[in-house]
Amino acid sequence: MIGKHISNILLSYNIENLNGYIEPFCGALGVLKHMTQHFKKCYANDKHSDLIELWKQVKNNEFKPPESMSEKKYLEIKNIQSPNALKAFVGFGCSFGGVYFGGYAQKYTGGKNENYLQAATNSMKKLQPLIKNVNFNCISYSKLRPKNKLIYCDPPYQFNNFPVKFRNDTKKYDIFDHDKFWNIMRKWSQNNLVIISEFKAPDDFICIWKKEKYQSASQSKKTRYKSKKSKKFLVEKLFIHKSILDKYKK
């Protein structure tokens, strides 16, 4: 998975004098789960309130996954008031392609014996021991004030045709201000090691790594869209501000 590749790049820099690790857009913890063993202090943030509630409960071993799921139950959970851990678990883990309440996944198995509920449950069990030292928060990334940290940012991609990223519930969206984001990245880079995942960046940010990936909501081999017509690759890249390009090299 691409999260492992990205974590290897982050760890290839000189991080010995940094006093913590931060992900302002932690999402599914695909990178963070590989980083927690390298830092005593880890901070994970996301504006998705249901998702953060889920991670808090998983961290404390409080979350109990449902033993069964039906489309009727799936739709009922969709309307639960946020923040709610079960809503996040079902909304992502039991939806087609991992898209938040993007459609009941079991309807799209094509007769294959795939159990999305069990797969999501297994994923939570594997994550729990890896995130015990993580401090989870649900605030706007712009309110963070990091200093002397390794920061990995995986923001809403600018190439996307849809100018939205976050769903706090099924009807509320936030428009992401990319110009504001890059200005904040410049500011953070003054006293942090900041690495950004994107497909493109302003000219004062330098690409340090790239890899092809599917243009899909999920990188799972089981849940990718498999239509030959829609199979597209994009080159995901990691960027760093030119002012610190050499500062943290080993």
Contacts in CASP RR format, 6 or more apart in sequence:
PFRMAT RR
TARGET T0000
AUTHOR 0000-0000-0000
METHOD contacts of the structure
MODEL  1
MIGKHISNILLSYNIENLNGYIEPFCGALGVLKHMTQHFKKCYANDKHSD
LIELWKQVKNNEFKPPESMSEKKYLEIKNIQSPNALKAFVGFGCSFGGVY
FGGYAQKYTGGKNENYLQAATNSMKKLQPLIKNVNFNCISYSKLRPKNKL
IYCDPPYQFNNFPVKFRNDTKKYDIFDHDKFWNIMRKWSQNNLVIISEFK
APDDFICIWKKEKYQSASQSKKTRYKSKKSKKFLVEKLFIHKSILDKYKK
1 30 0 8 1.000
1 219 0 8 1.000
2 211 0 8 1.000
2 213 0 8 1.000
2 219 0 8 1.000
2 236 0 8 1.000
3 30 0 8 1.000
3 31 0 8 1.000
3 34 0 8 1.000
4 34 0 8 1.000
5 209 0 8 1.000
5 211 0 8 1.000
6 31 0 8 1.000
6 152 0 8 1.000
6 197 0 8 1.000
6 209 0 8 1.000
6 238 0 8 1.000
7 31 0 8 1.000
7 34 0 8 1.000
7 35 0 8 1.000
9 195 0 8 1.000
9 208 0 8 1.000
9 209 0 8 1.000
9 238 0 8 1.000
10 31 0 8 1.000
10 35 0 8 1.000
10 150 0 8 1.000
10 152 0 8 1.000
10 195 0 8 1.000
11 35 0 8 1.000
11 38 0 8 1.000
12 250 0 8 1.000
13 150 0 8 1.000
13 193 0 8 1.000
13 248 0 8 1.000
13 249 0 8 1.000
13 250 0 8 1.000
14 248 0 8 1.000
14 249 0 8 1.000
14 250 0 8 1.000
15 38 0 8 1.000
15 150 0 8 1.000
15 193 0 8 1.000
15 248 0 8 1.000
17 148 0 8 1.000
18 148 0 8 1.000
18 149 0 8 1.000
18 150 0 8 1.000
18 192 0 8 1.000
18 193 0 8 1.000
19 41 0 8 1.000
19 148 0 8 1.000
19 149 0 8 1.000
20 39 0 8 1.000
20 40 0 8 1.000
20 41 0 8 1.000
20 42 0 8 1.000
20 43 0 8 1.000
20 148 0 8 1.000
20 149 0 8 1.000
20 150 0 8 1.000
21 32 0 8 1.000
21 35 0 8 1.000
21 36 0 8 1.000
21 38 0 8 1.000
21 39 0 8 1.000
21 41 0 8 1.000
21 42 0 8 1.000
21 43 0 8 1.000
21 149 0 8 1.000
21 150 0 8 1.000
21 151 0 8 1.000
21 152 0 8 1.000
22 42 0 8 1.000
22 43 0 8 1.000
22 44 0 8 1.000
22 45 0 8 1.000
22 144 0 8 1.000
22 146 0 8 1.000
22 149 0 8 1.000
22 150 0 8 1.000
22 151 0 8 1.000
22 152 0 8 1.000
23 31 0 8 1.000
23 32 0 8 1.000
23 43 0 8 1.000
23 44 0 8 1.000
23 45 0 8 1.000
23 151 0 8 1.000
23 152 0 8 1.000
23 153 0 8 1.000
23 154 0 8 1.000
24 45 0 8 1.000
24 141 0 8 1.000
24 144 0 8 1.000
24 151 0 8 1.000
24 153 0 8 1.000
24 155 0 8 1.000
25 45 0 8 1.000
25 46 0 8 1.000
25 141 0 8 1.000
25 153 0 8 1.000
25 154 0 8 1.000
25 155 0 8 1.000
25 156 0 8 1.000
26 32 0 8 1.000
26 44 0 8 1.000
26 45 0 8 1.000
26 46 0 8 1.000
26 55 0 8 1.000
26 136 0 8 1.000
27 46 0 8 1.000
27 48 0 8 1.000
27 51 0 8 1.000
27 154 0 8 1.000
28 92 0 8 1.000
29 44 0 8 1.000
29 55 0 8 1.000
29 127 0 8 1.000
29 131 0 8 1.000
31 152 0 8 1.000
31 154 0 8 1.000
32 42 0 8 1.000
32 44 0 8 1.000
32 131 0 8 1.000
32 134 0 8 1.000
32 152 0 8 1.000
33 127 0 8 1.000
33 130 0 8 1.000
33 131 0 8 1.000
35 42 0 8 1.000
35 152 0 8 1.000
36 42 0 8 1.000
36 130 0 8 1.000
36 131 0 8 1.000
36 132 0 8 1.000
36 133 0 8 1.000
36 134 0 8 1.000
37 130 0 8 1.000
39 133 0 8 1.000
39 150 0 8 1.000
40 133 0 8 1.000
41 133 0 8 1.000
41 135 0 8 1.000
42 131 0 8 1.000
42 133 0 8 1.000
42 134 0 8 1.000
42 135 0 8 1.000
43 134 0 8 1.000
43 135 0 8 1.000
43 137 0 8 1.000
43 149 0 8 1.000
44 55 0 8 1.000
44 131 0 8 1.000
44 134 0 8 1.000
44 135 0 8 1.000
44 136 0 8 1.000
44 137 0 8 1.000
45 52 0 8 1.000
45 136 0 8 1.000
45 137 0 8 1.000
45 138 0 8 1.000
45 139 0 8 1.000
45 141 0 8 1.000
45 144 0 8 1.000
46 52 0 8 1.000
46 138 0 8 1.000
47 138 0 8 1.000
47 139 0 8 1.000
47 140 0 8 1.000
47 141 0 8 1.000
47 166 0 8 1.000
47 168 0 8 1.000
47 174 0 8 1.000
48 88 0 8 1.000
48 100 0 8 1.000
48 138 0 8 1.000
48 166 0 8 1.000
48 167 0 8 1.000
48 168 0 8 1.000
49 82 0 8 1.000
49 83 0 8 1.000
49 138 0 8 1.000
49 168 0 8 1.000
50 82 0 8 1.000
50 83 0 8 1.000
50 84 0 8 1.000
50 85 0 8 1.000
50 87 0 8 1.000
50 88 0 8 1.000
50 91 0 8 1.000
50 168 0 8 1.000
50 169 0 8 1.000
51 88 0 8 1.000
51 92 0 8 1.000
52 83 0 8 1.000
52 136 0 8 1.000
52 137 0 8 1.000
52 138 0 8 1.000
53 83 0 8 1.000
53 84 0 8 1.000
53 85 0 8 1.000
53 88 0 8 1.000
53 138 0 8 1.000
54 63 0 8 1.000
54 85 0 8 1.000
54 86 0 8 1.000
54 88 0 8 1.000
54 89 0 8 1.000
55 131 0 8 1.000
55 134 0 8 1.000
55 136 0 8 1.000
56 85 0 8 1.000
56 136 0 8 1.000
57 63 0 8 1.000
57 85 0 8 1.000
58 85 0 8 1.000
58 124 0 8 1.000
58 127 0 8 1.000
58 128 0 8 1.000
58 131 0 8 1.000
59 128 0 8 1.000
59 131 0 8 1.000
59 132 0 8 1.000
59 134 0 8 1.000
59 136 0 8 1.000
61 128 0 8 1.000
63 85 0 8 1.000
63 89 0 8 1.000
63 124 0 8 1.000
65 89 0 8 1.000
65 117 0 8 1.000
65 120 0 8 1.000
65 121 0 8 1.000
65 124 0 8 1.000
66 73 0 8 1.000
66 86 0 8 1.000
66 90 0 8 1.000
66 117 0 8 1.000
68 117 0 8 1.000
69 90 0 8 1.000
69 94 0 8 1.000
69 106 0 8 1.000
69 116 0 8 1.000
69 117 0 8 1.000
71 104 0 8 1.000
71 106 0 8 1.000
71 107 0 8 1.000
74 90 0 8 1.000
74 91 0 8 1.000
74 94 0 8 1.000
74 103 0 8 1.000
74 104 0 8 1.000
75 104 0 8 1.000
77 86 0 8 1.000
77 87 0 8 1.000
77 90 0 8 1.000
77 91 0 8 1.000
78 87 0 8 1.000
78 90 0 8 1.000
78 91 0 8 1.000
78 101 0 8 1.000
78 170 0 8 1.000
79 170 0 8 1.000
80 86 0 8 1.000
80 87 0 8 1.000
82 168 0 8 1.000
82 169 0 8 1.000
83 138 0 8 1.000
89 120 0 8 1.000
89 124 0 8 1.000
91 98 0 8 1.000
91 100 0 8 1.000
91 101 0 8 1.000
91 102 0 8 1.000
92 98 0 8 1.000
92 100 0 8 1.000
92 120 0 8 1.000
93 105 0 8 1.000
93 116 0 8 1.000
93 117 0 8 1.000
93 119 0 8 1.000
93 120 0 8 1.000
94 104 0 8 1.000
94 105 0 8 1.000
94 106 0 8 1.000
94 116 0 8 1.000
94 117 0 8 1.000
94 120 0 8 1.000
95 101 0 8 1.000
95 102 0 8 1.000
95 103 0 8 1.000
95 104 0 8 1.000
95 105 0 8 1.000
96 102 0 8 1.000
96 103 0 8 1.000
96 104 0 8 1.000
96 105 0 8 1.000
96 107 0 8 1.000
96 108 0 8 1.000
96 223 0 8 1.000
97 105 0 8 1.000
97 216 0 8 1.000
97 217 0 8 1.000
97 218 0 8 1.000
97 220 0 8 1.000
97 223 0 8 1.000
97 224 0 8 1.000
97 225 0 8 1.000
98 105 0 8 1.000
98 217 0 8 1.000
98 218 0 8 1.000
98 220 0 8 1.000
98 223 0 8 1.000
99 217 0 8 1.000
99 218 0 8 1.000
100 167 0 8 1.000
101 170 0 8 1.000
105 116 0 8 1.000
105 223 0 8 1.000
106 114 0 8 1.000
106 116 0 8 1.000
114 222 0 8 1.000
119 222 0 8 1.000
141 153 0 8 1.000
141 155 0 8 1.000
141 181 0 8 1.000
141 184 0 8 1.000
142 180 0 8 1.000
142 184 0 8 1.000
146 188 0 8 1.000
146 192 0 8 1.000
147 191 0 8 1.000
147 192 0 8 1.000
148 191 0 8 1.000
148 192 0 8 1.000
149 192 0 8 1.000
149 193 0 8 1.000
150 192 0 8 1.000
150 193 0 8 1.000
150 195 0 8 1.000
151 188 0 8 1.000
151 192 0 8 1.000
151 193 0 8 1.000
151 194 0 8 1.000
151 195 0 8 1.000
152 195 0 8 1.000
152 196 0 8 1.000
152 197 0 8 1.000
153 185 0 8 1.000
153 194 0 8 1.000
153 195 0 8 1.000
153 196 0 8 1.000
153 197 0 8 1.000
154 196 0 8 1.000
154 197 0 8 1.000
155 165 0 8 1.000
155 176 0 8 1.000
155 178 0 8 1.000
155 181 0 8 1.000
155 196 0 8 1.000
155 197 0 8 1.000
155 198 0 8 1.000
156 164 0 8 1.000
156 165 0 8 1.000
156 166 0 8 1.000
156 176 0 8 1.000
157 198 0 8 1.000
157 199 0 8 1.000
158 178 0 8 1.000
158 198 0 8 1.000
158 199 0 8 1.000
158 200 0 8 1.000
159 199 0 8 1.000
159 200 0 8 1.000
159 234 0 8 1.000
163 175 0 8 1.000
163 176 0 8 1.000
164 173 0 8 1.000
164 174 0 8 1.000
164 175 0 8 1.000
164 176 0 8 1.000
165 173 0 8 1.000
165 174 0 8 1.000
165 176 0 8 1.000
166 173 0 8 1.000
166 174 0 8 1.000
166 176 0 8 1.000
167 173 0 8 1.000
168 174 0 8 1.000
182 201 0 8 1.000
182 202 0 8 1.000
182 205 0 8 1.000
185 194 0 8 1.000
185 196 0 8 1.000
185 205 0 8 1.000
185 241 0 8 1.000
186 204 0 8 1.000
186 241 0 8 1.000
188 194 0 8 1.000
189 240 0 8 1.000
189 241 0 8 1.000
189 243 0 8 1.000
189 244 0 8 1.000
190 243 0 8 1.000
193 240 0 8 1.000
193 244 0 8 1.000
193 247 0 8 1.000
193 248 0 8 1.000
194 240 0 8 1.000
194 241 0 8 1.000
194 244 0 8 1.000
195 208 0 8 1.000
195 238 0 8 1.000
195 239 0 8 1.000
195 240 0 8 1.000
196 205 0 8 1.000
196 238 0 8 1.000
196 239 0 8 1.000
196 240 0 8 1.000
197 236 0 8 1.000
197 237 0 8 1.000
197 238 0 8 1.000
197 239 0 8 1.000
198 236 0 8 1.000
198 237 0 8 1.000
198 239 0 8 1.000
199 234 0 8 1.000
199 235 0 8 1.000
199 236 0 8 1.000
199 237 0 8 1.000
200 237 0 8 1.000
201 207 0 8 1.000
201 237 0 8 1.000
201 239 0 8 1.000
204 241 0 8 1.000
204 242 0 8 1.000
204 243 0 8 1.000
205 239 0 8 1.000
205 240 0 8 1.000
205 241 0 8 1.000
205 242 0 8 1.000
206 239 0 8 1.000
206 240 0 8 1.000
206 241 0 8 1.000
206 242 0 8 1.000
206 245 0 8 1.000
207 237 0 8 1.000
207 238 0 8 1.000
207 239 0 8 1.000
208 238 0 8 1.000
208 239 0 8 1.000
208 240 0 8 1.000
208 245 0 8 1.000
209 237 0 8 1.000
209 238 0 8 1.000
210 235 0 8 1.000
210 236 0 8 1.000
210 237 0 8 1.000
210 238 0 8 1.000
211 235 0 8 1.000
211 236 0 8 1.000
212 233 0 8 1.000
212 234 0 8 1.000
212 235 0 8 1.000
212 236 0 8 1.000
213 219 0 8 1.000
213 233 0 8 1.000
213 234 0 8 1.000
213 235 0 8 1.000
213 236 0 8 1.000
214 224 0 8 1.000
214 225 0 8 1.000
214 231 0 8 1.000
214 232 0 8 1.000
214 233 0 8 1.000
214 234 0 8 1.000
215 232 0 8 1.000
215 233 0 8 1.000
215 234 0 8 1.000
216 224 0 8 1.000
216 225 0 8 1.000
218 224 0 8 1.000
225 231 0 8 1.000
END
